[in-house]
């Protein structure tokens, strides 16, 4: 069994190196293209002063190209993160404390987008055997997804609890909800490059699902159009605690 796991990990690591090298080769010309577009825009402003309509059209075309270069760069960065092989380093961690740190980090961005964060933490420490950096990334992806679903602001609610040997983390938003006709269609949001939003690369939720599964956990979703979306992460617990929850 261990030999099979090692072979699979070696194959993933090799694929990660190959895709990382390819992504690096793509990133360099993208950076060069972006710089040259900036220089071209400056040249046009200098040499096309007599024909303002022509200048305006040319600058609009350049700006369109620059936006597409930025979008490709974002897609490439997310792709690198998605395929990058990293050995998971498990260690006992208080999930409540981990989320507190993540909320402190994210709160200024939430405030800038008119989002109020409300937390309800389990009263006792919730000890899980996790890679804290990877788990933070998984939950942060849910925060970003919630932010995109609340363009006019709203509420982001985070709850933690423990049920027997399971830790539960709920991330709830009061946003627009996810358009879907069935549970099967709803769960497609966890597939790579599937997205119901114009912004984003379609890899955030796929990455979150993979990280949670690497921790022997599960993630589920419930959404209603116009009411919001809730994600529930369930992870193995290292200890047992009471069922009480306190507001933070």
ChimeraX commands (.cxc) that place a marker at each C-alpha (Angstrom):
marker #1 position 0.00,0.00,0.00 radius 0.5
marker #1 position 2.79,2.44,0.97 radius 0.5
marker #1 position 4.64,1.56,-2.24 radius 0.5
marker #1 position 1.55,2.44,-4.29 radius 0.5
marker #1 position 1.15,5.76,-2.46 radius 0.5
marker #1 position 4.84,6.56,-2.96 radius 0.5
marker #1 position 4.62,5.84,-6.70 radius 0.5
marker #1 position 1.57,8.07,-7.00 radius 0.5
marker #1 position 3.25,10.88,-5.07 radius 0.5
marker #1 position 6.38,10.58,-7.20 radius 0.5
marker #1 position 4.27,10.78,-10.36 radius 0.5
marker #1 position 2.44,13.85,-9.04 radius 0.5
marker #1 position 5.73,15.48,-8.05 radius 0.5
marker #1 position 7.19,14.86,-11.52 radius 0.5
marker #1 position 4.08,16.24,-13.22 radius 0.5
marker #1 position 4.23,19.26,-10.94 radius 0.5
marker #1 position 7.83,19.99,-11.97 radius 0.5
marker #1 position 6.97,19.68,-15.66 radius 0.5
marker #1 position 3.93,21.95,-15.47 radius 0.5
marker #1 position 5.84,24.41,-13.28 radius 0.5
marker #1 position 8.54,24.66,-15.92 radius 0.5
marker #1 position 5.96,25.15,-18.66 radius 0.5
marker #1 position 4.18,27.82,-16.65 radius 0.5
marker #1 position 7.50,29.63,-16.12 radius 0.5
marker #1 position 8.12,29.66,-19.87 radius 0.5
marker #1 position 4.67,31.17,-20.43 radius 0.5
marker #1 position 4.99,33.76,-17.68 radius 0.5
marker #1 position 8.14,35.36,-19.11 radius 0.5
marker #1 position 6.64,36.37,-22.48 radius 0.5
marker #1 position 3.48,37.53,-20.74 radius 0.5
marker #1 position 5.55,39.89,-18.59 radius 0.5
marker #1 position 7.41,41.12,-21.66 radius 0.5
marker #1 position 4.12,41.66,-23.52 radius 0.5
marker #1 position 2.69,43.68,-20.63 radius 0.5
marker #1 position 5.75,45.96,-20.43 radius 0.5
marker #1 position 5.75,46.57,-24.18 radius 0.5
marker #1 position 2.04,47.40,-24.17 radius 0.5
marker #1 position 2.72,50.03,-21.50 radius 0.5
marker #1 position 5.55,51.49,-23.59 radius 0.5
marker #1 position 3.38,51.46,-26.72 radius 0.5
marker #1 position 0.65,53.38,-24.91 radius 0.5
marker #1 position 3.18,56.01,-23.85 radius 0.5
marker #1 position 4.49,56.32,-27.43 radius 0.5
marker #1 position 0.98,56.76,-28.80 radius 0.5
marker #1 position 0.23,59.56,-26.35 radius 0.5
marker #1 position 3.43,61.26,-27.46 radius 0.5
marker #1 position 3.10,60.91,-31.24 radius 0.5
marker #1 position -0.64,60.92,-31.92 radius 0.5
marker #1 position -1.63,64.19,-30.30 radius 0.5
marker #1 position -3.14,65.57,-33.52 radius 0.5
marker #1 position -5.67,62.78,-33.99 radius 0.5
marker #1 position -7.46,62.38,-30.67 radius 0.5
marker #1 position -10.14,59.98,-31.98 radius 0.5
marker #1 position -7.56,57.65,-33.45 radius 0.5
marker #1 position -5.48,57.90,-30.29 radius 0.5
marker #1 position -8.46,57.09,-28.09 radius 0.5
marker #1 position -9.36,54.02,-30.14 radius 0.5
marker #1 position -5.76,52.78,-30.10 radius 0.5
marker #1 position -5.44,53.29,-26.35 radius 0.5
marker #1 position -8.70,51.42,-25.75 radius 0.5
marker #1 position -7.36,48.49,-27.76 radius 0.5
marker #1 position -4.13,48.52,-25.78 radius 0.5
marker #1 position -6.03,48.63,-22.49 radius 0.5
marker #1 position -8.12,45.64,-23.61 radius 0.5
marker #1 position -4.95,43.70,-24.39 radius 0.5
marker #1 position -3.42,44.66,-21.04 radius 0.5
marker #1 position -6.50,43.41,-19.19 radius 0.5
marker #1 position -6.30,40.11,-21.04 radius 0.5
marker #1 position -2.60,39.79,-20.19 radius 0.5
marker #1 position -3.42,40.38,-16.52 radius 0.5
marker #1 position -6.20,37.80,-16.69 radius 0.5
marker #1 position -3.88,35.23,-18.27 radius 0.5
marker #1 position -1.29,35.94,-15.57 radius 0.5
marker #1 position -3.89,35.35,-12.86 radius 0.5
marker #1 position -4.99,32.10,-14.50 radius 0.5
marker #1 position -1.37,31.00,-14.73 radius 0.5
marker #1 position -0.68,31.81,-11.07 radius 0.5
marker #1 position -3.74,29.88,-9.92 radius 0.5
marker #1 position -2.82,26.97,-12.19 radius 0.5
marker #1 position 0.67,26.82,-10.69 radius 0.5
marker #1 position -0.81,26.72,-7.20 radius 0.5
marker #1 position -3.28,24.05,-8.24 radius 0.5
marker #1 position -0.76,21.65,-9.79 radius 0.5
marker #1 position 2.15,22.37,-7.46 radius 0.5
marker #1 position 3.10,19.33,-5.45 radius 0.5
marker #1 position 3.60,19.97,-1.79 radius 0.5
marker #1 position 4.14,17.43,0.93 radius 0.5
marker #1 position 1.50,17.94,3.61 radius 0.5
marker #1 position 2.90,18.50,7.09 radius 0.5
marker #1 position 0.27,17.47,9.60 radius 0.5
marker #1 position 0.42,18.70,13.17 radius 0.5
marker #1 position -2.09,19.25,15.98 radius 0.5
marker #1 position -3.77,22.63,15.59 radius 0.5
marker #1 position -6.64,24.47,17.27 radius 0.5
marker #1 position -9.07,25.13,14.41 radius 0.5
marker #1 position -10.69,27.99,16.32 radius 0.5
marker #1 position -7.34,29.77,16.63 radius 0.5
marker #1 position -6.50,29.09,12.98 radius 0.5
marker #1 position -9.73,30.71,11.82 radius 0.5
marker #1 position -9.26,33.66,14.21 radius 0.5
marker #1 position -5.89,34.35,12.58 radius 0.5
marker #1 position -7.38,34.04,9.11 radius 0.5
marker #1 position -10.28,36.38,9.95 radius 0.5
marker #1 position -7.83,38.98,11.35 radius 0.5
marker #1 position -5.91,38.79,8.07 radius 0.5
marker #1 position -9.00,39.01,5.84 radius 0.5
marker #1 position -11.11,41.51,7.80 radius 0.5
marker #1 position -9.65,44.72,6.24 radius 0.5
marker #1 position -10.42,43.40,2.74 radius 0.5
marker #1 position -13.93,42.42,3.83 radius 0.5
marker #1 position -14.52,45.88,5.31 radius 0.5
marker #1 position -13.41,47.53,2.07 radius 0.5
marker #1 position -16.10,45.53,0.24 radius 0.5
marker #1 position -18.86,46.35,2.73 radius 0.5
marker #1 position -18.82,42.87,4.27 radius 0.5
marker #1 position -19.39,42.32,7.99 radius 0.5
marker #1 position -17.80,39.20,9.47 radius 0.5
marker #1 position -19.60,37.39,12.27 radius 0.5
marker #1 position -17.96,34.42,14.02 radius 0.5
marker #1 position -19.44,31.76,16.28 radius 0.5
marker #1 position -16.71,29.57,17.75 radius 0.5
marker #1 position -17.03,26.28,19.59 radius 0.5
marker #1 position -16.46,26.95,23.29 radius 0.5
marker #1 position -13.64,24.44,23.72 radius 0.5
marker #1 position -10.50,24.16,21.56 radius 0.5
marker #1 position -11.03,22.13,18.38 radius 0.5
marker #1 position -7.84,20.15,17.84 radius 0.5
marker #1 position -7.32,18.69,14.39 radius 0.5
marker #1 position -4.26,17.12,12.80 radius 0.5
marker #1 position -3.82,19.51,9.86 radius 0.5
marker #1 position -1.40,21.42,7.68 radius 0.5
marker #1 position -2.36,24.87,8.94 radius 0.5
marker #1 position -1.09,26.83,5.92 radius 0.5
marker #1 position -2.97,24.63,3.46 radius 0.5
marker #1 position -6.16,24.65,5.52 radius 0.5
marker #1 position -6.00,28.45,5.76 radius 0.5
marker #1 position -5.70,28.60,1.96 radius 0.5
marker #1 position -8.75,26.34,1.57 radius 0.5
marker #1 position -10.89,28.49,3.88 radius 0.5
marker #1 position -9.57,31.75,2.41 radius 0.5
marker #1 position -10.77,30.56,-1.00 radius 0.5
marker #1 position -14.27,30.27,0.51 radius 0.5
marker #1 position -14.00,33.82,1.90 radius 0.5
marker #1 position -13.03,35.13,-1.55 radius 0.5
marker #1 position -15.87,33.17,-3.15 radius 0.5
marker #1 position -18.28,34.76,-0.64 radius 0.5
marker #1 position -16.90,38.23,-1.38 radius 0.5
marker #1 position -17.51,37.76,-5.10 radius 0.5
marker #1 position -21.08,36.68,-4.32 radius 0.5
marker #1 position -21.72,39.92,-2.37 radius 0.5
marker #1 position -20.78,42.78,-4.73 radius 0.5
marker #1 position -23.01,45.16,-2.76 radius 0.5
marker #1 position -21.75,43.97,0.62 radius 0.5
marker #1 position -23.39,41.67,3.12 radius 0.5
marker #1 position -22.58,39.30,5.95 radius 0.5
marker #1 position -19.97,36.55,6.15 radius 0.5
marker #1 position -20.70,34.10,8.95 radius 0.5
marker #1 position -18.17,31.54,10.18 radius 0.5
marker #1 position -19.19,28.84,12.64 radius 0.5
marker #1 position -17.20,26.03,14.25 radius 0.5
marker #1 position -18.52,23.07,16.20 radius 0.5
marker #1 position -17.70,19.51,17.17 radius 0.5
marker #1 position -19.88,16.45,16.85 radius 0.5
marker #1 position -18.29,13.36,18.39 radius 0.5
marker #1 position -15.06,12.79,16.46 radius 0.5
marker #1 position -15.75,15.39,13.75 radius 0.5
marker #1 position -14.92,19.09,13.52 radius 0.5
marker #1 position -17.34,21.18,11.51 radius 0.5
marker #1 position -16.54,24.54,9.89 radius 0.5
marker #1 position -19.35,26.49,8.23 radius 0.5
marker #1 position -18.75,29.46,5.92 radius 0.5
marker #1 position -22.01,31.26,5.09 radius 0.5
marker #1 position -22.65,34.34,2.97 radius 0.5
marker #1 position -25.76,36.45,2.34 radius 0.5
marker #1 position -24.95,36.90,-1.32 radius 0.5
marker #1 position -26.69,36.25,-4.60 radius 0.5
marker #1 position -26.49,32.46,-4.37 radius 0.5
marker #1 position -25.35,30.00,-7.02 radius 0.5
marker #1 position -27.55,29.40,-10.03 radius 0.5
marker #1 position -28.27,25.68,-10.39 radius 0.5
marker #1 position -31.06,23.35,-11.41 radius 0.5
marker #1 position -30.02,20.30,-9.40 radius 0.5
marker #1 position -27.65,19.17,-6.66 radius 0.5
marker #1 position -25.51,17.50,-9.31 radius 0.5
marker #1 position -25.15,20.78,-11.19 radius 0.5
marker #1 position -24.44,22.69,-7.96 radius 0.5
marker #1 position -21.53,20.40,-7.08 radius 0.5
marker #1 position -19.87,21.14,-10.42 radius 0.5
marker #1 position -18.50,24.29,-8.76 radius 0.5
marker #1 position -15.82,22.03,-7.25 radius 0.5
marker #1 position -14.58,21.02,-10.70 radius 0.5
marker #1 position -11.49,22.73,-12.09 radius 0.5
marker #1 position -12.25,25.67,-14.42 radius 0.5
marker #1 position -16.01,25.45,-13.81 radius 0.5
marker #1 position -17.35,28.81,-12.73 radius 0.5
marker #1 position -20.72,30.56,-12.66 radius 0.5
marker #1 position -19.07,33.97,-12.20 radius 0.5
marker #1 position -17.42,36.29,-14.72 radius 0.5
marker #1 position -14.48,36.96,-12.41 radius 0.5
marker #1 position -12.15,34.33,-11.04 radius 0.5
marker #1 position -10.30,31.47,-12.71 radius 0.5
marker #1 position -12.49,28.56,-11.63 radius 0.5
marker #1 position -9.73,26.88,-9.59 radius 0.5
marker #1 position -10.32,28.23,-6.07 radius 0.5
marker #1 position -13.10,25.84,-5.05 radius 0.5
marker #1 position -11.43,22.90,-6.79 radius 0.5
marker #1 position -8.29,23.63,-4.78 radius 0.5
marker #1 position -10.32,23.89,-1.57 radius 0.5
marker #1 position -11.98,20.53,-2.18 radius 0.5
marker #1 position -8.65,18.85,-2.87 radius 0.5
marker #1 position -7.06,20.25,0.29 radius 0.5
marker #1 position -10.00,19.15,2.44 radius 0.5
marker #1 position -9.90,15.64,0.97 radius 0.5
marker #1 position -6.15,15.49,1.60 radius 0.5
marker #1 position -7.06,16.03,5.26 radius 0.5
marker #1 position -9.50,13.08,5.15 radius 0.5
marker #1 position -12.37,15.53,5.31 radius 0.5
marker #1 position -15.41,16.46,3.24 radius 0.5
marker #1 position -16.95,19.68,1.96 radius 0.5
marker #1 position -20.60,20.21,1.08 radius 0.5
marker #1 position -22.52,23.19,-0.28 radius 0.5
marker #1 position -26.06,24.52,-0.08 radius 0.5
marker #1 position -27.22,27.58,-2.01 radius 0.5
marker #1 position -30.41,29.49,-2.74 radius 0.5
marker #1 position -30.66,32.21,-5.36 radius 0.5
marker #1 position -31.06,35.61,-3.73 radius 0.5
marker #1 position -30.46,34.25,-0.22 radius 0.5
marker #1 position -26.86,33.10,-0.12 radius 0.5
marker #1 position -24.58,30.10,0.04 radius 0.5
marker #1 position -23.19,27.96,2.83 radius 0.5
marker #1 position -20.18,25.64,2.70 radius 0.5
marker #1 position -19.65,23.01,5.38 radius 0.5
marker #1 position -16.22,21.47,5.97 radius 0.5
marker #1 position -15.97,18.36,8.12 radius 0.5
marker #1 position -12.59,17.22,9.45 radius 0.5
marker #1 position -11.45,14.43,11.80 radius 0.5
marker #1 position -11.04,15.67,15.40 radius 0.5
marker #1 position -8.19,14.80,17.72 radius 0.5
marker #1 position -10.19,15.37,20.90 radius 0.5
marker #1 position -13.75,15.57,22.13 radius 0.5
marker #1 position -15.47,18.63,23.49 radius 0.5
marker #1 position -18.83,20.00,24.41 radius 0.5
marker #1 position -21.41,21.03,21.85 radius 0.5
marker #1 position -21.65,24.62,23.13 radius 0.5
marker #1 position -21.01,27.54,20.82 radius 0.5
marker #1 position -20.17,31.07,21.84 radius 0.5
marker #1 position -20.39,34.30,19.85 radius 0.5
marker #1 position -17.11,36.06,19.15 radius 0.5
marker link #1:1,2 radius 0.2
marker link #1:2,3 radius 0.2
marker link #1:3,4 radius 0.2
marker link #1:4,5 radius 0.2
marker link #1:5,6 radius 0.2
marker link #1:6,7 radius 0.2
marker link #1:7,8 radius 0.2
marker link #1:8,9 radius 0.2
marker link #1:9,10 radius 0.2
marker link #1:10,11 radius 0.2
marker link #1:11,12 radius 0.2
marker link #1:12,13 radius 0.2
marker link #1:13,14 radius 0.2
marker link #1:14,15 radius 0.2
marker link #1:15,16 radius 0.2
marker link #1:16,17 radius 0.2
marker link #1:17,18 radius 0.2
marker link #1:18,19 radius 0.2
marker link #1:19,20 radius 0.2
marker link #1:20,21 radius 0.2
marker link #1:21,22 radius 0.2
marker link #1:22,23 radius 0.2
marker link #1:23,24 radius 0.2
marker link #1:24,25 radius 0.2
marker link #1:25,26 radius 0.2
marker link #1:26,27 radius 0.2
marker link #1:27,28 radius 0.2
marker link #1:28,29 radius 0.2
marker link #1:29,30 radius 0.2
marker link #1:30,31 radius 0.2
marker link #1:31,32 radius 0.2
marker link #1:32,33 radius 0.2
marker link #1:33,34 radius 0.2
marker link #1:34,35 radius 0.2
marker link #1:35,36 radius 0.2
marker link #1:36,37 radius 0.2
marker link #1:37,38 radius 0.2
marker link #1:38,39 radius 0.2
marker link #1:39,40 radius 0.2
marker link #1:40,41 radius 0.2
marker link #1:41,42 radius 0.2
marker link #1:42,43 radius 0.2
marker link #1:43,44 radius 0.2
marker link #1:44,45 radius 0.2
marker link #1:45,46 radius 0.2
marker link #1:46,47 radius 0.2
marker link #1:47,48 radius 0.2
marker link #1:48,49 radius 0.2
marker link #1:49,50 radius 0.2
marker link #1:50,51 radius 0.2
marker link #1:51,52 radius 0.2
marker link #1:52,53 radius 0.2
marker link #1:53,54 radius 0.2
marker link #1:54,55 radius 0.2
marker link #1:55,56 radius 0.2
marker link #1:56,57 radius 0.2
marker link #1:57,58 radius 0.2
marker link #1:58,59 radius 0.2
marker link #1:59,60 radius 0.2
marker link #1:60,61 radius 0.2
marker link #1:61,62 radius 0.2
marker link #1:62,63 radius 0.2
marker link #1:63,64 radius 0.2
marker link #1:64,65 radius 0.2
marker link #1:65,66 radius 0.2
marker link #1:66,67 radius 0.2
marker link #1:67,68 radius 0.2
marker link #1:68,69 radius 0.2
marker link #1:69,70 radius 0.2
marker link #1:70,71 radius 0.2
marker link #1:71,72 radius 0.2
marker link #1:72,73 radius 0.2
marker link #1:73,74 radius 0.2
marker link #1:74,75 radius 0.2
marker link #1:75,76 radius 0.2
marker link #1:76,77 radius 0.2
marker link #1:77,78 radius 0.2
marker link #1:78,79 radius 0.2
marker link #1:79,80 radius 0.2
marker link #1:80,81 radius 0.2
marker link #1:81,82 radius 0.2
marker link #1:82,83 radius 0.2
marker link #1:83,84 radius 0.2
marker link #1:84,85 radius 0.2
marker link #1:85,86 radius 0.2
marker link #1:86,87 radius 0.2
marker link #1:87,88 radius 0.2
marker link #1:88,89 radius 0.2
marker link #1:89,90 radius 0.2
marker link #1:90,91 radius 0.2
marker link #1:91,92 radius 0.2
marker link #1:92,93 radius 0.2
marker link #1:93,94 radius 0.2
marker link #1:94,95 radius 0.2
marker link #1:95,96 radius 0.2
marker link #1:96,97 radius 0.2
marker link #1:97,98 radius 0.2
marker link #1:98,99 radius 0.2
marker link #1:99,100 radius 0.2
marker link #1:100,101 radius 0.2
marker link #1:101,102 radius 0.2
marker link #1:102,103 radius 0.2
marker link #1:103,104 radius 0.2
marker link #1:104,105 radius 0.2
marker link #1:105,106 radius 0.2
marker link #1:106,107 radius 0.2
marker link #1:107,108 radius 0.2
marker link #1:108,109 radius 0.2
marker link #1:109,110 radius 0.2
marker link #1:110,111 radius 0.2
marker link #1:111,112 radius 0.2
marker link #1:112,113 radius 0.2
marker link #1:113,114 radius 0.2
marker link #1:114,115 radius 0.2
marker link #1:115,116 radius 0.2
marker link #1:116,117 radius 0.2
marker link #1:117,118 radius 0.2
marker link #1:118,119 radius 0.2
marker link #1:119,120 radius 0.2
marker link #1:120,121 radius 0.2
marker link #1:121,122 radius 0.2
marker link #1:122,123 radius 0.2
marker link #1:123,124 radius 0.2
marker link #1:124,125 radius 0.2
marker link #1:125,126 radius 0.2
marker link #1:126,127 radius 0.2
marker link #1:127,128 radius 0.2
marker link #1:128,129 radius 0.2
marker link #1:129,130 radius 0.2
marker link #1:130,131 radius 0.2
marker link #1:131,132 radius 0.2
marker link #1:132,133 radius 0.2
marker link #1:133,134 radius 0.2
marker link #1:134,135 radius 0.2
marker link #1:135,136 radius 0.2
marker link #1:136,137 radius 0.2
marker link #1:137,138 radius 0.2
marker link #1:138,139 radius 0.2
marker link #1:139,140 radius 0.2
marker link #1:140,141 radius 0.2
marker link #1:141,142 radius 0.2
marker link #1:142,143 radius 0.2
marker link #1:143,144 radius 0.2
marker link #1:144,145 radius 0.2
marker link #1:145,146 radius 0.2
marker link #1:146,147 radius 0.2
marker link #1:147,148 radius 0.2
marker link #1:148,149 radius 0.2
marker link #1:149,150 radius 0.2
marker link #1:150,151 radius 0.2
marker link #1:151,152 radius 0.2
marker link #1:152,153 radius 0.2
marker link #1:153,154 radius 0.2
marker link #1:154,155 radius 0.2
marker link #1:155,156 radius 0.2
marker link #1:156,157 radius 0.2
marker link #1:157,158 radius 0.2
marker link #1:158,159 radius 0.2
marker link #1:159,160 radius 0.2
marker link #1:160,161 radius 0.2
marker link #1:161,162 radius 0.2
marker link #1:162,163 radius 0.2
marker link #1:163,164 radius 0.2
marker link #1:164,165 radius 0.2
marker link #1:165,166 radius 0.2
marker link #1:166,167 radius 0.2
marker link #1:167,168 radius 0.2
marker link #1:168,169 radius 0.2
marker link #1:169,170 radius 0.2
marker link #1:170,171 radius 0.2
marker link #1:171,172 radius 0.2
marker link #1:172,173 radius 0.2
marker link #1:173,174 radius 0.2
marker link #1:174,175 radius 0.2
marker link #1:175,176 radius 0.2
marker link #1:176,177 radius 0.2
marker link #1:177,178 radius 0.2
marker link #1:178,179 radius 0.2
marker link #1:179,180 radius 0.2
marker link #1:180,181 radius 0.2
marker link #1:181,182 radius 0.2
marker link #1:182,183 radius 0.2
marker link #1:183,184 radius 0.2
marker link #1:184,185 radius 0.2
marker link #1:185,186 radius 0.2
marker link #1:186,187 radius 0.2
marker link #1:187,188 radius 0.2
marker link #1:188,189 radius 0.2
marker link #1:189,190 radius 0.2
marker link #1:190,191 radius 0.2
marker link #1:191,192 radius 0.2
marker link #1:192,193 radius 0.2
marker link #1:193,194 radius 0.2
marker link #1:194,195 radius 0.2
marker link #1:195,196 radius 0.2
marker link #1:196,197 radius 0.2
marker link #1:197,198 radius 0.2
marker link #1:198,199 radius 0.2
marker link #1:199,200 radius 0.2
marker link #1:200,201 radius 0.2
marker link #1:201,202 radius 0.2
marker link #1:202,203 radius 0.2
marker link #1:203,204 radius 0.2
marker link #1:204,205 radius 0.2
marker link #1:205,206 radius 0.2
marker link #1:206,207 radius 0.2
marker link #1:207,208 radius 0.2
marker link #1:208,209 radius 0.2
marker link #1:209,210 radius 0.2
marker link #1:210,211 radius 0.2
marker link #1:211,212 radius 0.2
marker link #1:212,213 radius 0.2
marker link #1:213,214 radius 0.2
marker link #1:214,215 radius 0.2
marker link #1:215,216 radius 0.2
marker link #1:216,217 radius 0.2
marker link #1:217,218 radius 0.2
marker link #1:218,219 radius 0.2
marker link #1:219,220 radius 0.2
marker link #1:220,221 radius 0.2
marker link #1:221,222 radius 0.2
marker link #1:222,223 radius 0.2
marker link #1:223,224 radius 0.2
marker link #1:224,225 radius 0.2
marker link #1:225,226 radius 0.2
marker link #1:226,227 radius 0.2
marker link #1:227,228 radius 0.2
marker link #1:228,229 radius 0.2
marker link #1:229,230 radius 0.2
marker link #1:230,231 radius 0.2
marker link #1:231,232 radius 0.2
marker link #1:232,233 radius 0.2
marker link #1:233,234 radius 0.2
marker link #1:234,235 radius 0.2
marker link #1:235,236 radius 0.2
marker link #1:236,237 radius 0.2
marker link #1:237,238 radius 0.2
marker link #1:238,239 radius 0.2
marker link #1:239,240 radius 0.2
marker link #1:240,241 radius 0.2
marker link #1:241,242 radius 0.2
marker link #1:242,243 radius 0.2
marker link #1:243,244 radius 0.2
marker link #1:244,245 radius 0.2
marker link #1:245,246 radius 0.2
marker link #1:246,247 radius 0.2
marker link #1:247,248 radius 0.2
view
